[in-house]
Amino acid sequence: MDAPTIGAFLATTVLASVALSPSPNAPGLVGLLVMLQLYPRIFSKGANKFLSPWAGSMLGAIISHTGAASNALQGSVVSTVVLAAISAVVSAIPVAVVYFDTHFAKGRRYSWSQLAAFPAYWASTWGVISLLTPVGRLLTWSPVTALGPYAWVSSFLGPWGVDFIVAAWSVVLTEVIATPLSQLVLSMRDPDHPRNVEPIVPYTDNPGEPIAKDRSPLWHKSAFTLSLLALTVPSLWTPTIPNPTYTVTTTPFTLGCVLPQTHLPHQTHHTPTLDDYIKETRKVTSAKLVLWPEGALKFNNEAHRNTTFEEIATKLLKNQTGFHVGIGFEEDAPESWNKRASRRNGFALLVDDKVVLQYYKRRLVPSTLTFRLTVTGLTFTSML
């Protein structure tokens, strides 16, 4: 790779590490999409024009999520492998959208419909994926922060509208940057190349192809940009300050989460026990609902589970009217469910002296703390 291509790869990696955080931001995603669209037009030809942006996006995603993923699974090696695999698959999707726009739609941005084509592909792709996958939009390149004057769009058009606007701005910036940047890259690769600014840089490998005389791309691009700017106007009347916690139209409900600190220096490090959770929960009795972590308790059988719930009711819920405790637990599944030994992951909600809600997960997230569990069915019991 020459210097411009290496620079584009580094820029893609940096932008991906900034944009693809656990909470993706809109400006970073716009910049990243601009780089992905510039690759096939300026920096690379052939298969490398899609391989390099894919590798840069994947590397940036790994860098951005390393901190969050390091403690998510049972070991650092497993975390790294899973993170790399997920990043590789997810990063291939945007590159595939750019590939479609490049080769099938030809990337000819002379009119409104052609300018809006890539944003439509982009929003539709992530929208369909979010509907078909069990994780929804957790892995999509959809911004959730730094929406700025477009924050109101999510309330009316949802993530589809936000994705469209992000991709639309990337198209506008790509069209602005492509021509001067292409001249700069050509001059770096060939100092004798004349610096004649072309009116447009098409996606094809034949940049000398003439533009139809009956089209005026500058007018369409200007109108398209003005339309995006016009969408910021409603933000002038949309309140950005959140509603007060206590108002005459709201009913406050206090939620608390407990995690015993059994790893502090002055304590002997050990796995939190039932008594540790009870002791920690007593500190947040001002909350209406207190949640314990997933798999906080381990049960050998149904009798063990029921005995433990009775102990919790006696020590923690007695004389606490309206106090709710949500408990995540693991237990051995009944032998009648499966011929081989298996465990199931459940949740129980305790109020006063009884269990009012109890269910078991049916689809466990792979490669997590519950990866060793075998799901044998789904049970839902409610006493509300």
RAVEN-V516825 format. One record per residue. N is the residue number from 0. SS is DSSP state (h for helix, s for strand, l for the rest). OMEGA is omega in whole degrees, 0 to 359 (NA if undefined). Layout:
N;SS;OMEGA / N;SS;OMEGA
This chain:
0;l;178 / 1;l;185 / 2;h;179 / 3;h;181 / 4;h;177 / 5;h;177 / 6;h;178 / 7;h;178 / 8;h;179 / 9;h;179 / 10;h;178 / 11;h;180 / 12;h;180 / 13;h;180 / 14;h;179 / 15;h;179 / 16;h;178 / 17;h;186 / 18;h;188 / 19;l;176 / 20;l;175 / 21;l;174 / 22;l;185 / 23;l;180 / 24;s;186 / 25;h;181 / 26;h;180 / 27;h;179 / 28;h;177 / 29;h;179 / 30;h;180 / 31;h;178 / 32;h;176 / 33;h;180 / 34;h;180 / 35;h;180 / 36;h;179 / 37;h;183 / 38;h;184 / 39;h;182 / 40;h;190 / 41;h;196 / 42;h;188 / 43;l;175 / 44;l;179 / 45;l;183 / 46;l;184 / 47;h;181 / 48;h;174 / 49;h;179 / 50;h;181 / 51;h;178 / 52;h;177 / 53;h;180 / 54;h;179 / 55;h;178 / 56;h;180 / 57;h;180 / 58;h;178 / 59;h;178 / 60;h;179 / 61;h;179 / 62;h;184 / 63;h;185 / 64;h;183 / 65;h;181 / 66;h;181 / 67;h;184 / 68;h;186 / 69;l;181 / 70;l;184 / 71;l;184 / 72;l;187 / 73;l;182 / 74;l;181 / 75;h;180 / 76;h;179 / 77;h;179 / 78;h;181 / 79;h;181 / 80;h;181 / 81;h;180 / 82;h;179 / 83;h;181 / 84;h;180 / 85;h;180 / 86;h;180 / 87;h;182 / 88;h;184 / 89;h;181 / 90;h;179 / 91;h;183 / 92;h;177 / 93;h;178 / 94;h;178 / 95;h;178 / 96;h;177 / 97;h;178 / 98;h;179 / 99;h;180 / 100;h;183 / 101;h;189 / 102;h;183 / 103;l;177 / 104;l;175 / 105;l;174 / 106;l;182 / 107;l;186 / 108;l;180 / 109;l;186 / 110;l;180 / 111;h;182 / 112;h;180 / 113;h;176 / 114;h;181 / 115;h;183 / 116;h;182 / 117;h;175 / 118;h;179 / 119;h;176 / 120;h;185 / 121;h;182 / 122;h;182 / 123;h;181 / 124;h;182 / 125;h;177 / 126;h;179 / 127;h;179 / 128;h;180 / 129;h;179 / 130;h;185 / 131;h;183 / 132;l;181 / 133;l;182 / 134;l;178 / 135;l;182 / 136;l;181 / 137;l;183 / 138;l;183 / 139;l;175 / 140;l;179 / 141;l;183 / 142;l;175 / 143;l;179 / 144;s;176 / 145;l;178 / 146;l;176 / 147;h;182 / 148;h;179 / 149;h;180 / 150;l;181 / 151;l;184 / 152;h;183 / 153;h;180 / 154;h;184 / 155;h;183 / 156;l;179 / 157;h;181 / 158;h;178 / 159;h;180 / 160;h;179 / 161;h;178 / 162;h;179 / 163;h;182 / 164;h;178 / 165;h;180 / 166;h;180 / 167;h;178 / 168;h;177 / 169;h;177 / 170;h;180 / 171;h;181 / 172;h;178 / 173;h;180 / 174;h;179 / 175;h;187 / 176;h;192 / 177;h;186 / 178;h;179 / 179;h;180 / 180;h;179 / 181;h;178 / 182;h;178 / 183;h;180 / 184;h;179 / 185;h;179 / 186;h;177 / 187;h;180 / 188;h;180 / 189;l;183 / 190;l;181 / 191;l;181 / 192;l;179 / 193;l;182 / 194;l;177 / 195;l;183 / 196;l;178 / 197;l;182 / 198;l;180 / 199;l;177 / 200;l;181 / 201;l;180 / 202;l;188 / 203;l;179 / 204;l;179 / 205;l;185 / 206;l;180 / 207;l;181 / 208;l;185 / 209;l;178 / 210;l;180 / 211;l;186 / 212;l;184 / 213;l;179 / 214;l;179 / 215;l;184 / 216;h;182 / 217;h;180 / 218;h;181 / 219;h;180 / 220;h;179 / 221;h;179 / 222;h;179 / 223;h;179 / 224;h;178 / 225;h;178 / 226;h;177 / 227;h;178 / 228;h;180 / 229;h;179 / 230;l;177 / 231;l;184 / 232;h;180 / 233;h;180 / 234;h;179 / 235;h;181 / 236;l;180 / 237;l;181 / 238;l;179 / 239;l;180 / 240;l;181 / 241;l;179 / 242;l;177 / 243;l;180 / 244;l;183 / 245;l;176 / 246;l;181 / 247;l;183 / 248;l;181 / 249;l;175 / 250;l;183 / 251;l;177 / 252;l;186 / 253;l;181 / 254;s;178 / 255;s;177 / 256;s;183 / 257;l;174 / 258;l;183 / 259;l;180 / 260;l;182 / 261;l;182 / 262;l;181 / 263;l;185 / 264;l;184 / 265;l;180 / 266;l;174 / 267;l;184 / 268;l;179 / 269;l;177 / 270;l;182 / 271;l;179 / 272;l;178 / 273;h;179 / 274;h;178 / 275;h;179 / 276;h;179 / 277;h;180 / 278;h;181 / 279;h;181 / 280;h;179 / 281;h;180 / 282;h;184 / 283;h;181 / 284;l;175 / 285;l;178 / 286;l;177 / 287;l;180 / 288;s;178 / 289;s;182 / 290;s;172 / 291;l;184 / 292;l;175 / 293;l;179 / 294;l;182 / 295;l;181 / 296;s;179 / 297;s;180 / 298;s;178 / 299;l;181 / 300;l;182 / 301;h;179 / 302;h;178 / 303;h;179 / 304;h;182 / 305;h;178 / 306;h;180 / 307;h;178 / 308;h;177 / 309;h;179 / 310;h;178 / 311;h;180 / 312;h;181 / 313;h;185 / 314;h;190 / 315;h;189 / 316;h;181 / 317;l;180 / 318;l;177 / 319;l;184 / 320;l;178 / 321;l;181 / 322;l;183 / 323;s;175 / 324;s;178 / 325;s;188 / 326;s;172 / 327;s;185 / 328;s;173 / 329;s;179 / 330;s;176 / 331;s;177 / 332;l;178 / 333;l;182 / 334;h;181 / 335;h;182 / 336;h;186 / 337;l;180 / 338;l;180 / 339;l;182 / 340;l;179 / 341;l;178 / 342;s;180 / 343;s;185 / 344;s;185 / 345;s;178 / 346;s;179 / 347;s;177 / 348;s;182 / 349;s;176 / 350;s;184 / 351;l;184 / 352;l;183 / 353;s;176 / 354;s;184 / 355;s;180 / 356;s;179 / 357;s;178 / 358;s;180 / 359;s;181 / 360;l;178 / 361;l;181 / 362;l;180 / 363;l;178 / 364;l;183 / 365;l;175 / 366;l;176 / 367;l;181 / 368;l;180 / 369;l;184 / 370;l;182 / 371;l;183 / 372;l;175 / 373;l;182 / 374;l;184 / 375;l;179 / 376;l;180 / 377;l;179 / 378;l;179 / 379;s;180 / 380;s;180 / 381;s;178 / 382;l;181 / 383;l;NA
